[in-house]
């Protein structure tokens, strides 16, 4: 693993490795077995037990049903979000380490500054996400083991009485906690990883912009003071550097294509689950009239889901805008001092950058801030309709 990727996503990759979702060359078979076992036993089975409980339980309250449906929506979306890490492990691993190759290593201090800034932001996101879920899970799990009242984090259908003995109760409590922790932790380590990879592509576009804008400094060409044109020797130097820039742009485009193939479906199901959870959080707010604690819980859930959607849309928009600004970078450089052939090459690069670089969810929904605004408008409309209906 390269140092750049390791520094950016160390926490996320270590957790995925523990869960058998990021497989190294050593003990790959054992890790695959562990990954599939945890996936089936905690995610698939846990979701089915929740759904069965919703169907057969007669004494469940409206608030409990709403909470369980919200959690079930998140876990079902996690099925499809996590499964590619098991099925296409090698391909996803290559995509994750794509920008760790030697050709993307910084060439000067300015490029190093851009890469270091990107690493710092990705590491900050990983730490913030992971610490938030750890604190939340600890606070949520404490009542299960340190209070006299016997309860569970989530309501599952069980073929036995979990309160028949203390041993059975604590085993069941441990399993329900594991289901919640597995779902929560995986969401908080995959989100900053997928979004961070998009930001690494944005950082490479920033480097490309810098190189195009300061082309004359990089090739160190001597300019004829009489006509401000490059000599033939200097033209060859400029051509070689432009060839490197075009290759760099091609590599970024190849990464975005591979990124879409690996993570587009993951993002789609995450957005689908988040939207479903957001809708039921809005419904829960209308049901929690007069119940301060329940209303606070649903407001917290709605804010967290909105932030989760915003995270993807923010980094998708950054990539889109950075690619669009390549034209400005070329124009802001001293193109008027270059040879006609160099100008034609720069014009070709400008025309090529007009093709938008948009990340999508399921090759259908553009992952941009416009999409996020549409989600907020729809959520507000839903709350308004439910309030009027009441």
GULUMLO-870727 format. One line per field, with one value per residue (C-alpha): residue in three letters; x, y, z. Coordinates in Angstrom, 1 decimal. Example, Ala and Ser with C-alpha at 12.3 -4.5 7.8 and 13.67 -1.06 7.14 Angstrom:
aa <- c(ALA,SER)
u <- c(12.3,13.7)
v <- c(-4.5,-1.1)
w <- c(7.8,7.1)
END
This chain:
aa <- c(UNK,UNK,UNK,UNK,UNK,UNK,UNK,UNK,UNK,UNK,UNK,UNK,UNK,UNK,UNK,UNK,UNK,UNK,UNK,UNK,UNK,UNK,UNK,UNK,UNK,UNK,UNK,UNK,UNK,UNK,UNK,UNK,UNK,UNK,UNK,UNK,UNK,UNK,UNK,UNK,UNK,UNK,UNK,UNK,UNK,UNK,UNK,UNK,UNK,UNK,UNK,UNK,UNK,UNK,UNK,UNK,UNK,UNK,UNK,UNK,UNK,UNK,UNK,UNK,UNK,UNK,UNK,UNK,UNK,UNK,UNK,UNK,UNK,UNK,UNK,UNK,UNK,UNK,UNK,UNK,UNK,UNK,UNK,UNK,UNK,UNK,UNK,UNK,UNK,UNK,UNK,UNK,UNK,UNK,UNK,UNK,UNK,UNK,UNK,UNK,UNK,UNK,UNK,UNK,UNK,UNK,UNK,UNK,UNK,UNK,UNK,UNK,UNK,UNK,UNK,UNK,UNK,UNK,UNK,UNK,UNK,UNK,UNK,UNK,UNK,UNK,UNK,UNK,UNK,UNK,UNK,UNK,UNK,UNK,UNK,UNK,UNK,UNK,UNK,UNK,UNK,UNK,UNK,UNK,UNK,UNK,UNK,UNK,UNK,UNK,UNK,UNK,UNK,UNK,UNK,UNK,UNK,UNK,UNK,UNK,UNK,UNK,UNK,UNK,UNK,UNK,UNK,UNK,UNK,UNK,UNK,UNK,UNK,UNK,UNK,UNK,UNK,UNK,UNK,UNK,UNK,UNK,UNK,UNK,UNK,UNK,UNK,UNK,UNK,UNK,UNK,UNK,UNK,UNK,UNK,UNK,UNK,UNK,UNK,UNK,UNK,UNK,UNK,UNK,UNK,UNK,UNK,UNK,UNK,UNK,UNK,UNK,UNK,UNK,UNK,UNK,UNK,UNK,UNK,UNK,UNK,UNK,UNK,UNK,UNK,UNK,UNK,UNK,UNK,UNK,UNK,UNK,UNK,UNK,UNK,UNK,UNK,UNK,UNK,UNK,UNK,UNK,UNK,UNK,UNK,UNK,UNK,UNK,UNK,UNK,UNK,UNK,UNK,UNK,UNK,UNK,UNK,UNK,UNK,UNK,UNK,UNK,UNK,UNK,UNK,UNK,UNK,UNK,UNK,UNK,UNK,UNK,UNK,UNK,UNK,UNK,UNK,UNK,UNK,UNK,UNK,UNK,UNK,UNK,UNK,UNK,UNK,UNK,UNK,UNK,UNK,UNK,UNK,UNK,UNK,UNK,UNK,UNK,UNK,UNK,UNK,UNK,UNK,UNK,UNK,UNK,UNK,UNK,UNK,UNK,UNK,UNK,UNK,UNK,UNK,UNK,UNK,UNK,UNK,UNK,UNK,UNK,UNK,UNK,UNK,UNK,UNK,UNK,UNK,UNK,UNK,UNK,UNK,UNK,UNK,UNK,UNK,UNK,UNK,UNK,UNK,UNK,UNK,UNK,UNK,UNK,UNK,UNK,UNK,UNK,UNK,UNK,UNK,UNK,UNK,UNK,UNK,UNK,UNK,UNK,UNK,UNK,UNK,UNK,UNK,UNK,UNK,UNK,UNK,UNK,UNK,UNK,UNK,UNK,UNK,UNK,UNK,UNK,UNK,UNK,UNK,UNK,UNK,UNK,UNK,UNK,UNK,UNK,UNK,UNK)
u <- c(0.0,1.4,2.1,-0.4,-3.4,-2.3,-2.0,-5.4,-7.5,-5.6,-8.6,-11.1,-8.8,-7.8,-11.5,-12.4,-9.5,-10.8,-14.2,-12.7,-13.7,-10.2,-8.1,-4.4,-2.3,-1.6,-4.3,-6.7,-8.8,-9.2,-10.2,-12.8,-14.4,-14.4,-15.9,-18.7,-19.4,-19.9,-21.8,-24.3,-24.6,-24.8,-26.1,-28.4,-29.7,-30.1,-32.2,-34.4,-35.1,-36.1,-38.5,-40.0,-40.5,-42.3,-44.7,-45.5,-45.4,-48.8,-48.0,-45.5,-46.1,-46.1,-42.9,-41.2,-42.3,-41.1,-37.7,-37.3,-38.4,-35.8,-33.1,-34.1,-33.9,-30.3,-29.3,-30.9,-29.0,-25.9,-26.3,-25.7,-23.2,-20.9,-21.3,-19.0,-16.2,-16.6,-17.4,-14.9,-12.3,-9.3,-10.8,-11.8,-8.4,-6.8,-9.2,-8.4,-4.6,-4.9,-3.4,-0.7,1.2,4.6,3.3,1.1,3.9,4.4,7.2,7.7,6.7,3.4,2.2,3.3,1.3,-1.8,-1.4,-0.7,-3.8,-5.8,-4.4,-5.1,-8.8,-9.3,-7.7,-9.8,-13.0,-12.0,-11.2,-14.3,-16.7,-15.1,-15.0,-18.6,-19.9,-17.7,-19.1,-22.6,-22.4,-20.9,-23.6,-26.3,-24.9,-24.3,-27.9,-28.0,-25.3,-25.3,-29.0,-31.5,-34.1,-33.6,-34.0,-32.4,-31.1,-33.3,-36.3,-35.7,-37.9,-36.4,-37.5,-36.8,-37.5,-34.4,-35.4,-35.5,-32.0,-29.3,-26.9,-29.4,-30.2,-26.6,-25.9,-28.9,-27.9,-24.4,-25.8,-28.1,-25.3,-23.0,-25.7,-26.0,-22.2,-21.5,-24.0,-22.9,-19.1,-19.2,-21.2,-18.8,-15.6,-16.9,-18.4,-15.1,-13.2,-15.5,-15.8,-12.1,-11.1,-13.2,-11.3,-8.0,-9.1,-9.9,-6.4,-4.9,-7.0,-5.6,-2.1,-2.9,-4.3,-1.1,1.1,-0.9,-1.1,2.7,3.8,6.5,8.1,8.1,9.8,12.2,12.2,14.2,11.9,13.1,12.7,12.1,9.1,8.1,8.1,9.7,12.6,12.3,14.3,12.1,9.1,10.2,10.6,7.1,5.7,7.1,5.6,2.3,2.4,2.9,-0.1,-2.3,-1.3,-2.0,-5.5,-6.1,-5.1,-7.6,-10.4,-9.5,-9.8,-13.2,-14.4,-13.1,-14.5,-17.9,-17.7,-16.7,-18.7,-21.6,-24.0,-22.7,-23.5,-26.9,-27.9,-26.5,-28.5,-31.6,-31.3,-30.7,-33.7,-35.9,-34.6,-35.1,-38.7,-39.4,-37.6,-40.0,-43.0,-41.5,-41.4,-45.1,-45.8,-43.5,-45.7,-45.2,-42.5,-39.3,-36.9,-38.3,-38.5,-34.9,-33.9,-35.7,-34.2,-30.8,-31.4,-32.6,-29.6,-27.2,-28.8,-28.8,-25.1,-24.4,-26.0,-24.3,-20.9,-21.1,-22.7,-20.0,-17.1,-18.9,-19.4,-15.8,-14.6,-17.1,-16.1,-12.4,-12.6,-14.7,-12.0,-9.3,-10.2,-9.5,-6.2,-5.0,-6.3,-4.6,-1.2,1.0,-0.4,0.1,3.9,3.8,4.3,1.2,1.5,1.6,-1.5,-3.4,-2.5,-3.7,-6.9,-7.5,-7.1,-9.6,-12.1,-11.6,-12.2,-15.6,-16.9,-18.3,-16.8,-19.9,-20.0,-23.3,-25.3,-26.2,-25.4,-28.7,-28.5,-25.8,-24.0,-23.9,-25.2,-28.1,-29.3,-28.8,-30.9,-33.7,-33.6,-34.1,-36.9,-38.7,-38.2,-39.6,-42.6,-43.2,-43.1,-45.5,-48.0,-47.9,-48.5,-51.4,-52.8,-52.7)
v <- c(0.0,3.4,6.0,8.5,6.2,4.8,8.3,9.4,6.3,4.4,4.1,3.1,0.5,-1.0,-1.4,-2.8,-5.3,-6.4,-7.0,-8.9,-6.3,-5.0,-8.1,-8.1,-10.7,-12.6,-14.8,-13.7,-16.9,-16.5,-12.9,-13.7,-16.3,-13.9,-11.1,-13.3,-14.8,-11.4,-10.1,-12.9,-13.4,-9.8,-7.8,-10.3,-12.3,-9.2,-7.4,-10.5,-10.8,-7.1,-7.5,-10.7,-9.0,-6.1,-8.6,-10.9,-8.5,-7.3,-5.1,-2.9,0.9,3.3,4.9,1.5,0.5,3.7,3.4,-0.2,0.5,3.3,1.0,-1.7,0.7,1.6,-2.0,-3.1,-0.3,-1.5,-4.9,-3.5,-0.9,-3.5,-6.5,-5.0,-5.0,-8.8,-9.6,-7.2,-7.1,-6.9,-4.4,-2.1,-2.4,-1.3,1.7,2.7,2.6,4.2,7.6,5.9,5.0,6.6,8.7,10.7,11.5,15.3,16.8,20.0,21.9,23.2,19.8,18.4,21.1,20.2,16.5,17.1,19.3,16.4,13.9,16.1,16.5,12.8,11.8,14.4,13.0,9.4,10.3,12.5,9.8,7.0,8.8,9.9,6.4,4.9,7.5,6.9,3.2,3.3,5.6,3.5,0.2,1.1,0.6,-2.9,-4.1,-1.7,-1.2,-3.4,-3.0,-5.6,-4.2,-4.3,-1.8,-3.1,-5.3,-8.7,-11.7,-14.5,-18.2,-18.3,-16.2,-13.9,-13.1,-16.8,-16.5,-13.9,-15.8,-16.0,-12.3,-11.2,-13.3,-11.8,-8.3,-8.9,-10.0,-7.1,-4.7,-6.4,-6.0,-2.2,-1.8,-3.6,-1.5,1.8,1.3,0.1,3.2,5.5,4.0,3.5,7.0,9.0,6.4,6.7,10.5,10.9,9.1,11.6,14.4,12.8,13.1,16.7,17.2,15.7,18.1,21.0,19.8,19.6,23.1,24.4,22.7,24.1,27.6,27.7,25.8,28.3,27.8,24.1,23.8,26.6,27.9,30.8,33.2,35.2,38.8,40.0,38.0,36.2,32.8,29.6,28.2,24.7,23.3,24.9,23.8,20.2,20.8,22.4,19.5,16.9,18.7,19.1,15.4,14.7,16.9,15.2,11.8,13.1,14.1,10.8,9.0,11.1,10.4,6.7,6.8,8.5,5.8,3.1,4.9,4.9,1.2,0.4,2.8,4.2,1.5,1.8,5.5,4.9,2.4,4.7,7.6,5.4,4.2,7.7,9.1,6.4,7.0,10.7,10.2,8.1,10.6,13.2,10.9,10.3,14.0,14.3,11.3,12.7,15.7,16.4,13.8,15.8,12.9,11.1,14.4,15.1,11.6,12.0,15.5,14.0,11.2,13.6,15.9,13.0,11.6,15.0,15.4,11.9,12.9,16.3,14.6,12.7,15.7,18.1,16.1,15.3,19.0,19.8,17.4,18.7,22.4,21.6,20.0,22.9,25.3,23.7,26.1,29.0,27.6,27.4,30.8,32.4,31.1,33.0,31.2,34.3,33.8,30.2,28.8,28.3,24.5,24.8,27.0,24.4,21.7,23.9,24.6,20.9,20.5,23.3,21.7,18.3,19.7,21.0,17.4,17.4,15.1,14.2,11.4,9.6,7.3,4.2,6.0,7.8,10.5,13.2,13.5,17.2,19.9,20.5,17.0,17.7,20.9,18.8,16.4,19.1,20.6,17.3,16.6,20.0,19.3,16.0,17.5,20.2,17.7,15.5,18.4,19.6,16.1,15.9)
w <- c(0.0,-0.9,1.7,0.3,0.5,3.9,5.4,3.9,4.9,7.5,9.9,7.2,5.6,8.9,9.9,6.5,6.8,10.3,8.8,5.8,3.3,2.3,1.5,1.5,-0.3,2.9,4.3,1.6,1.8,5.6,5.2,2.5,4.7,7.6,5.5,4.1,7.5,9.2,6.2,6.3,10.1,11.1,8.1,6.2,9.2,11.4,8.7,8.2,11.9,12.1,9.2,10.6,13.9,12.2,10.5,13.4,16.4,17.3,20.3,18.6,18.9,16.0,17.2,17.5,14.1,12.5,14.2,13.1,9.5,9.4,10.7,8.3,5.3,6.3,6.7,3.4,1.6,3.4,1.8,-1.7,-0.5,1.1,-1.2,-4.0,-1.4,-1.2,-4.8,-6.5,-3.8,-6.1,-8.5,-5.6,-4.0,-7.3,-7.5,-3.9,-4.6,-8.0,-7.0,-4.9,-8.1,-8.8,-11.7,-9.3,-6.9,-6.4,-8.6,-6.7,-3.5,-4.9,-5.9,-2.6,-0.8,-2.8,-2.0,1.7,2.0,0.4,2.8,5.8,4.8,4.1,7.4,9.2,7.7,8.6,12.2,12.7,11.3,13.2,16.6,16.2,15.6,18.5,21.0,19.8,20.0,23.5,24.8,23.2,24.4,28.1,29.2,27.9,30.3,33.2,34.1,35.8,33.1,30.4,26.9,23.5,21.0,18.2,18.1,16.5,16.0,18.1,18.2,22.0,25.1,25.5,29.1,30.3,31.9,32.3,30.1,27.2,27.7,27.5,24.5,22.7,23.8,22.5,19.1,18.7,19.6,17.1,14.4,15.1,15.4,12.2,10.3,11.9,11.7,8.0,7.1,8.8,7.3,3.7,3.4,4.0,1.8,-1.2,-0.9,-0.2,-3.4,-5.3,-3.5,-4.5,-8.1,-7.4,-6.0,-9.2,-11.3,-9.2,-9.9,-13.7,-13.6,-11.9,-14.5,-17.4,-16.0,-15.3,-18.4,-19.1,-15.7,-16.0,-19.4,-18.5,-22.1,-23.4,-25.1,-28.2,-27.0,-30.6,-31.5,-28.2,-30.0,-28.8,-30.8,-32.3,-29.4,-26.9,-28.8,-28.3,-24.6,-24.4,-26.4,-24.0,-21.0,-22.7,-23.5,-19.8,-19.0,-21.5,-20.1,-16.6,-17.7,-19.4,-16.1,-14.1,-16.6,-16.4,-12.6,-12.8,-15.1,-12.8,-9.8,-11.4,-12.1,-8.6,-6.4,-8.4,-7.2,-3.7,-3.7,-5.2,-2.5,0.2,-1.1,-1.5,2.1,3.4,1.6,2.9,6.5,6.0,5.0,8.0,10.3,9.0,9.7,13.2,13.9,13.2,15.6,18.3,19.1,22.9,23.2,23.5,23.7,20.6,18.7,19.5,18.3,15.0,14.5,15.1,12.7,10.0,10.4,10.3,7.1,5.5,6.3,4.9,1.6,1.7,2.1,-1.2,-3.1,-1.8,-3.1,-6.3,-6.9,-6.1,-8.8,-11.3,-10.7,-10.7,-14.1,-15.5,-14.4,-16.5,-19.3,-17.1,-16.0,-19.7,-20.5,-17.4,-18.5,-21.0,-24.0,-26.2,-25.9,-27.2,-30.7,-32.9,-32.6,-28.8,-28.9,-31.0,-28.4,-25.6,-27.5,-27.8,-24.1,-23.5,-25.8,-24.1,-20.6,-21.7,-21.3,-17.7,-15.1,-13.1,-10.5,-10.5,-8.2,-10.1,-13.4,-12.9,-10.3,-10.5,-7.2,-6.9,-4.6,-6.8,-6.0,-2.3,-2.6,-4.3,-1.4,1.1,-0.8,-1.1,2.6,3.6,1.3,2.9,6.4,5.4,3.8,6.9,9.2,7.2,7.1,10.9)
END
